[in-house]
Structures are given as structure tokens and as C-alpha cells.
């Protein structure tokens, strides 16, 4: 039998300032959602993005859904946060106002801030808007990630206070969070607990500017414009020329998935029989990188012309992307539906 005053310290009641939660053994939780909303608004609302002679501003936070909590268990701090944010931005180029959005669908503890997906879109597609879209993609995303990183750091700093309670003879301001390990719980249905060893190193500049190219091509098909439009948008017809299961949510903001997930994205604009605009990517592209695809259909006297413009293609993937459009889209559509070929 243990002597008086000996034994498991979890069960020894010490004289404490708060008289509760001895040795920080019990689970304590602090709601960080209201604080997080105020902090994110302060960091993002009216945030100005400038560089390379161009400037854009976040004019509105259209959507901010999510929650955040800070927890203490056995003296370890555990942070949960998950946010779905949509920002409206505005800029001017060539004396023309341009507006668009930045979508941040999953800001959570599961991902490092440089892995968080930020999707840039414009409200109207034209030469001026494409210039600022490229600027927001190459410059704006990095600067917005820095703001998100500030939120995460301040969340952990501010909500560490008061969660790790002092032991007997220890002043509150002497209590420090041990940096040896950080516990991360992956959100979602399959939650996992991961113990990460913290390594303190010199700050580094993460990421680099991606070299991109633009693809422009005109294809001709021996069919009516409405027939070609259906071949590109009807689930049964797209399944036929791609030879596999497809997902097509044919509305603005709807998702599409083709070729077993190797091609995916969202619809930005749909004008039946005339125009399809997409945010489009290949699976092997850098994480979070999307191109902008515009397909314009023009009815001619005896055929239909399709003009394809694709911006923001990674330069290293340019030739492969062009070849894949020809092989897996245009040649396959002509073969599947008998839309024929022209001798140029």
C-alpha cells in the first residue's frame, strides 16, 4: 500500500488556484468559433492584394461556415477547426472593373496552410478579367494563405492561455506549452489521432510561382451546334465518348468528373448550344492548381466550329494536355457520334 502522500499524482488533490482539474488530467474544451469568425473577418475583409503593378481588394465575405474549438487533455492542447469560406474580390485593369470570387472549401487542421485549396474565379470572362484572374492565382492566393496562417497561429497562441492550468506553486504566466508533440485529430467520419514530433527550424519561404501557358485551338465537326453541345453535356453521350463513368452537375458551380477522376472541375458558365466555361484540372497537376477552359460553339453553314481557350496550363504539362484534348475529346467525339473530320 502506498504511503500517505505517495501514489498516482492524478488522484492527489493539490492546493490549486482554481481547485479543479488536477494536473490538467481531465478534458477541457473552449469554444473558439465566435473568436475565429471575428479574427477571420479582421484578416480578410478589405484585405488589399498588390504587386506587379496590379491591385485587388477583398470587398465582401460572402460565406463563412464552420467551427473551431481548443481542447486540453492530459496537459496537451488539441485544436479542431474547419471552415468553408467564399470571398468576393474586385480590381481594375485597363480602365475596366473586374469582380470575382475566391473559394476556400476546407480550411481545417487536417492540412498545412500551403496545402489549403483556394479556387479563383471571375464573374465575367474577357481579356481584362483573365489578366486579374492570373494575378489573383499567382499572387493573391499566396497572400491570402499568409492571412490564414496568421489566424491559425493566433488561434493556438490565444487559446493556449487558460487551458493549461498551473500546478501547486506555479504561477499562471510561468506555464508554457511543451513543444515536443502536437496532437492532431483528422476530421470526418474516419477520425485518426496522430502524434507529430515538432521540429523547430528557421522560417522558409514555401511555394513557388508556377510557369503556365495558354492553349487556343479551333475544331470543326460535321453536325449542328446543338448536337455538339449535347455531346459535351449529356451524361449518356459523355459516357459514350469517354468510355467510362462520369459525373456531370450541369449548372453554374456544379462539379464534373471524367476519365476515372483524372479530369475534374466545376462549371463557371453555361449558355446552351453556345458556350461552356469550366474550372478544369488534371489529377497529376500540382495540388490545388486549376486552369480555366472556355468552349465556344459557332454554327456555320455546313458544320460547327468549336473554339477552345484554356489558360493557366502548367508549362510542363502543356504538350500532354493538348494531345489529350485531341485524342480523348475531339477524335473520340467524332468516332463515337459520326461527326466526321475535315481535310485541312
Secondary structure as a PSIPRED ss2 file (coil, helix, strand):
# PSIPRED VFORMAT (PSIPRED V4.0)

   1 X C   1.000  0.000  0.000
   2 X C   1.000  0.000  0.000
   3 X C   1.000  0.000  0.000
   4 X C   1.000  0.000  0.000
   5 X C   1.000  0.000  0.000
   6 X C   1.000  0.000  0.000
   7 X C   1.000  0.000  0.000
   8 X C   1.000  0.000  0.000
   9 X H   0.000  1.000  0.000
  10 X H   0.000  1.000  0.000
  11 X H   0.000  1.000  0.000
  12 X C   1.000  0.000  0.000
  13 X C   1.000  0.000  0.000
  14 X C   1.000  0.000  0.000
  15 X C   1.000  0.000  0.000
  16 X C   1.000  0.000  0.000
  17 X C   1.000  0.000  0.000
  18 X C   1.000  0.000  0.000
  19 X C   1.000  0.000  0.000
  20 X C   1.000  0.000  0.000
  21 X C   1.000  0.000  0.000
  22 X H   0.000  1.000  0.000
  23 X H   0.000  1.000  0.000
  24 X H   0.000  1.000  0.000
  25 X C   1.000  0.000  0.000
  26 X C   1.000  0.000  0.000
  27 X C   1.000  0.000  0.000
  28 X E   0.000  0.000  1.000
  29 X E   0.000  0.000  1.000
  30 X E   0.000  0.000  1.000
  31 X E   0.000  0.000  1.000
  32 X C   1.000  0.000  0.000
  33 X H   0.000  1.000  0.000
  34 X H   0.000  1.000  0.000
  35 X H   0.000  1.000  0.000
  36 X H   0.000  1.000  0.000
  37 X H   0.000  1.000  0.000
  38 X H   0.000  1.000  0.000
  39 X H   0.000  1.000  0.000
  40 X H   0.000  1.000  0.000
  41 X H   0.000  1.000  0.000
  42 X H   0.000  1.000  0.000
  43 X H   0.000  1.000  0.000
  44 X H   0.000  1.000  0.000
  45 X C   1.000  0.000  0.000
  46 X C   1.000  0.000  0.000
  47 X C   1.000  0.000  0.000
  48 X E   0.000  0.000  1.000
  49 X E   0.000  0.000  1.000
  50 X E   0.000  0.000  1.000
  51 X E   0.000  0.000  1.000
  52 X C   1.000  0.000  0.000
  53 X C   1.000  0.000  0.000
  54 X E   0.000  0.000  1.000
  55 X E   0.000  0.000  1.000
  56 X E   0.000  0.000  1.000
  57 X E   0.000  0.000  1.000
  58 X E   0.000  0.000  1.000
  59 X E   0.000  0.000  1.000
  60 X E   0.000  0.000  1.000
  61 X E   0.000  0.000  1.000
  62 X E   0.000  0.000  1.000
  63 X E   0.000  0.000  1.000
  64 X E   0.000  0.000  1.000
  65 X E   0.000  0.000  1.000
  66 X E   0.000  0.000  1.000
  67 X E   0.000  0.000  1.000
  68 X E   0.000  0.000  1.000
  69 X E   0.000  0.000  1.000
  70 X E   0.000  0.000  1.000
  71 X E   0.000  0.000  1.000
  72 X E   0.000  0.000  1.000
  73 X E   0.000  0.000  1.000
  74 X C   1.000  0.000  0.000
  75 X C   1.000  0.000  0.000
  76 X E   0.000  0.000  1.000
  77 X E   0.000  0.000  1.000
  78 X E   0.000  0.000  1.000
  79 X E   0.000  0.000  1.000
  80 X E   0.000  0.000  1.000
  81 X E   0.000  0.000  1.000
  82 X E   0.000  0.000  1.000
  83 X E   0.000  0.000  1.000
  84 X E   0.000  0.000  1.000
  85 X E   0.000  0.000  1.000
  86 X E   0.000  0.000  1.000
  87 X E   0.000  0.000  1.000
  88 X E   0.000  0.000  1.000
  89 X E   0.000  0.000  1.000
  90 X E   0.000  0.000  1.000
  91 X E   0.000  0.000  1.000
  92 X E   0.000  0.000  1.000
  93 X E   0.000  0.000  1.000
  94 X C   1.000  0.000  0.000
  95 X C   1.000  0.000  0.000
  96 X E   0.000  0.000  1.000
  97 X E   0.000  0.000  1.000
  98 X E   0.000  0.000  1.000
  99 X E   0.000  0.000  1.000
 100 X E   0.000  0.000  1.000
 101 X E   0.000  0.000  1.000
 102 X E   0.000  0.000  1.000
 103 X E   0.000  0.000  1.000
 104 X E   0.000  0.000  1.000
 105 X E   0.000  0.000  1.000
 106 X E   0.000  0.000  1.000
 107 X E   0.000  0.000  1.000
 108 X E   0.000  0.000  1.000
 109 X C   1.000  0.000  0.000
 110 X C   1.000  0.000  0.000
 111 X C   1.000  0.000  0.000
 112 X C   1.000  0.000  0.000
 113 X H   0.000  1.000  0.000
 114 X H   0.000  1.000  0.000
 115 X H   0.000  1.000  0.000
 116 X C   1.000  0.000  0.000
 117 X C   1.000  0.000  0.000
 118 X C   1.000  0.000  0.000
 119 X E   0.000  0.000  1.000
 120 X E   0.000  0.000  1.000
 121 X E   0.000  0.000  1.000
 122 X E   0.000  0.000  1.000
 123 X C   1.000  0.000  0.000
 124 X C   1.000  0.000  0.000
 125 X C   1.000  0.000  0.000
 126 X C   1.000  0.000  0.000
 127 X H   0.000  1.000  0.000
 128 X H   0.000  1.000  0.000
 129 X H   0.000  1.000  0.000
 130 X H   0.000  1.000  0.000
 131 X H   0.000  1.000  0.000
 132 X H   0.000  1.000  0.000
 133 X H   0.000  1.000  0.000
 134 X H   0.000  1.000  0.000
 135 X H   0.000  1.000  0.000
 136 X H   0.000  1.000  0.000
 137 X H   0.000  1.000  0.000
 138 X H   0.000  1.000  0.000
 139 X H   0.000  1.000  0.000
 140 X H   0.000  1.000  0.000
 141 X H   0.000  1.000  0.000
 142 X H   0.000  1.000  0.000
 143 X H   0.000  1.000  0.000
 144 X H   0.000  1.000  0.000
 145 X H   0.000  1.000  0.000
 146 X H   0.000  1.000  0.000
 147 X H   0.000  1.000  0.000
 148 X H   0.000  1.000  0.000
 149 X H   0.000  1.000  0.000
 150 X H   0.000  1.000  0.000
 151 X H   0.000  1.000  0.000
 152 X H   0.000  1.000  0.000
 153 X H   0.000  1.000  0.000
 154 X H   0.000  1.000  0.000
 155 X H   0.000  1.000  0.000
 156 X H   0.000  1.000  0.000
 157 X H   0.000  1.000  0.000
 158 X H   0.000  1.000  0.000
 159 X C   1.000  0.000  0.000
 160 X C   1.000  0.000  0.000
 161 X C   1.000  0.000  0.000
 162 X C   1.000  0.000  0.000
 163 X C   1.000  0.000  0.000
 164 X C   1.000  0.000  0.000
 165 X C   1.000  0.000  0.000
 166 X C   1.000  0.000  0.000
 167 X C   1.000  0.000  0.000
 168 X C   1.000  0.000  0.000
 169 X C   1.000  0.000  0.000
 170 X C   1.000  0.000  0.000
 171 X C   1.000  0.000  0.000
 172 X H   0.000  1.000  0.000
 173 X H   0.000  1.000  0.000
 174 X H   0.000  1.000  0.000
 175 X C   1.000  0.000  0.000
 176 X C   1.000  0.000  0.000
 177 X C   1.000  0.000  0.000
 178 X C   1.000  0.000  0.000
 179 X C   1.000  0.000  0.000
 180 X C   1.000  0.000  0.000
 181 X E   0.000  0.000  1.000
 182 X E   0.000  0.000  1.000
 183 X E   0.000  0.000  1.000
 184 X E   0.000  0.000  1.000
 185 X E   0.000  0.000  1.000
 186 X C   1.000  0.000  0.000
 187 X C   1.000  0.000  0.000
 188 X C   1.000  0.000  0.000
 189 X C   1.000  0.000  0.000
 190 X C   1.000  0.000  0.000
 191 X C   1.000  0.000  0.000
 192 X C   1.000  0.000  0.000
 193 X E   0.000  0.000  1.000
 194 X E   0.000  0.000  1.000
 195 X E   0.000  0.000  1.000
 196 X E   0.000  0.000  1.000
 197 X E   0.000  0.000  1.000
 198 X C   1.000  0.000  0.000
 199 X C   1.000  0.000  0.000
 200 X C   1.000  0.000  0.000
 201 X C   1.000  0.000  0.000
 202 X C   1.000  0.000  0.000
 203 X C   1.000  0.000  0.000
 204 X C   1.000  0.000  0.000
 205 X C   1.000  0.000  0.000
 206 X C   1.000  0.000  0.000
 207 X C   1.000  0.000  0.000
 208 X C   1.000  0.000  0.000
 209 X C   1.000  0.000  0.000
 210 X C   1.000  0.000  0.000
 211 X C   1.000  0.000  0.000
 212 X E   0.000  0.000  1.000
 213 X E   0.000  0.000  1.000
 214 X E   0.000  0.000  1.000
 215 X E   0.000  0.000  1.000
 216 X E   0.000  0.000  1.000
 217 X E   0.000  0.000  1.000
 218 X E   0.000  0.000  1.000
 219 X E   0.000  0.000  1.000
 220 X E   0.000  0.000  1.000
 221 X E   0.000  0.000  1.000
 222 X C   1.000  0.000  0.000
 223 X C   1.000  0.000  0.000
 224 X C   1.000  0.000  0.000
 225 X H   0.000  1.000  0.000
 226 X H   0.000  1.000  0.000
 227 X H   0.000  1.000  0.000
 228 X H   0.000  1.000  0.000
 229 X H   0.000  1.000  0.000
 230 X H   0.000  1.000  0.000
 231 X H   0.000  1.000  0.000
 232 X H   0.000  1.000  0.000
 233 X H   0.000  1.000  0.000
 234 X C   1.000  0.000  0.000
 235 X H   0.000  1.000  0.000
 236 X H   0.000  1.000  0.000
 237 X H   0.000  1.000  0.000
 238 X H   0.000  1.000  0.000
 239 X H   0.000  1.000  0.000
 240 X H   0.000  1.000  0.000
 241 X H   0.000  1.000  0.000
 242 X H   0.000  1.000  0.000
 243 X C   1.000  0.000  0.000
 244 X C   1.000  0.000  0.000
 245 X C   1.000  0.000  0.000
 246 X C   1.000  0.000  0.000
 247 X E   0.000  0.000  1.000
 248 X E   0.000  0.000  1.000
 249 X C   1.000  0.000  0.000
 250 X C   1.000  0.000  0.000
 251 X C   1.000  0.000  0.000
 252 X C   1.000  0.000  0.000
 253 X C   1.000  0.000  0.000
 254 X C   1.000  0.000  0.000
 255 X E   0.000  0.000  1.000
 256 X E   0.000  0.000  1.000
 257 X E   0.000  0.000  1.000
 258 X E   0.000  0.000  1.000
 259 X H   0.000  1.000  0.000
 260 X H   0.000  1.000  0.000
 261 X H   0.000  1.000  0.000
 262 X C   1.000  0.000  0.000
 263 X E   0.000  0.000  1.000
 264 X E   0.000  0.000  1.000
 265 X E   0.000  0.000  1.000
 266 X E   0.000  0.000  1.000
 267 X E   0.000  0.000  1.000
 268 X E   0.000  0.000  1.000
 269 X E   0.000  0.000  1.000
 270 X E   0.000  0.000  1.000
 271 X E   0.000  0.000  1.000
 272 X C   1.000  0.000  0.000
 273 X C   1.000  0.000  0.000
 274 X C   1.000  0.000  0.000
 275 X E   0.000  0.000  1.000
 276 X E   0.000  0.000  1.000
 277 X E   0.000  0.000  1.000
 278 X E   0.000  0.000  1.000
 279 X E   0.000  0.000  1.000
 280 X E   0.000  0.000  1.000
 281 X E   0.000  0.000  1.000
 282 X E   0.000  0.000  1.000
 283 X C   1.000  0.000  0.000
 284 X C   1.000  0.000  0.000
 285 X C   1.000  0.000  0.000
 286 X C   1.000  0.000  0.000
 287 X C   1.000  0.000  0.000
 288 X C   1.000  0.000  0.000
 289 X C   1.000  0.000  0.000
 290 X C   1.000  0.000  0.000
 291 X E   0.000  0.000  1.000
 292 X E   0.000  0.000  1.000
 293 X E   0.000  0.000  1.000
 294 X E   0.000  0.000  1.000
 295 X E   0.000  0.000  1.000
 296 X E   0.000  0.000  1.000
 297 X E   0.000  0.000  1.000
 298 X E   0.000  0.000  1.000
 299 X E   0.000  0.000  1.000
 300 X C   1.000  0.000  0.000
 301 X C   1.000  0.000  0.000
 302 X C   1.000  0.000  0.000
 303 X C   1.000  0.000  0.000
 304 X E   0.000  0.000  1.000
 305 X E   0.000  0.000  1.000
 306 X E   0.000  0.000  1.000
 307 X E   0.000  0.000  1.000
 308 X E   0.000  0.000  1.000
 309 X E   0.000  0.000  1.000
 310 X E   0.000  0.000  1.000
 311 X E   0.000  0.000  1.000
 312 X E   0.000  0.000  1.000
 313 X E   0.000  0.000  1.000
 314 X E   0.000  0.000  1.000
 315 X H   0.000  1.000  0.000
 316 X H   0.000  1.000  0.000
 317 X H   0.000  1.000  0.000
 318 X H   0.000  1.000  0.000
 319 X H   0.000  1.000  0.000
 320 X H   0.000  1.000  0.000
 321 X H   0.000  1.000  0.000
 322 X H   0.000  1.000  0.000
 323 X H   0.000  1.000  0.000
 324 X H   0.000  1.000  0.000
 325 X H   0.000  1.000  0.000
 326 X H   0.000  1.000  0.000
 327 X H   0.000  1.000  0.000
 328 X H   0.000  1.000  0.000
 329 X H   0.000  1.000  0.000
 330 X H   0.000  1.000  0.000
 331 X H   0.000  1.000  0.000
 332 X H   0.000  1.000  0.000
 333 X H   0.000  1.000  0.000
 334 X H   0.000  1.000  0.000
 335 X H   0.000  1.000  0.000
 336 X H   0.000  1.000  0.000
 337 X H   0.000  1.000  0.000
 338 X C   1.000  0.000  0.000
 339 X C   1.000  0.000  0.000
 340 X C   1.000  0.000  0.000
 341 X C   1.000  0.000  0.000
 342 X C   1.000  0.000  0.000
 343 X C   1.000  0.000  0.000
 344 X C   1.000  0.000  0.000
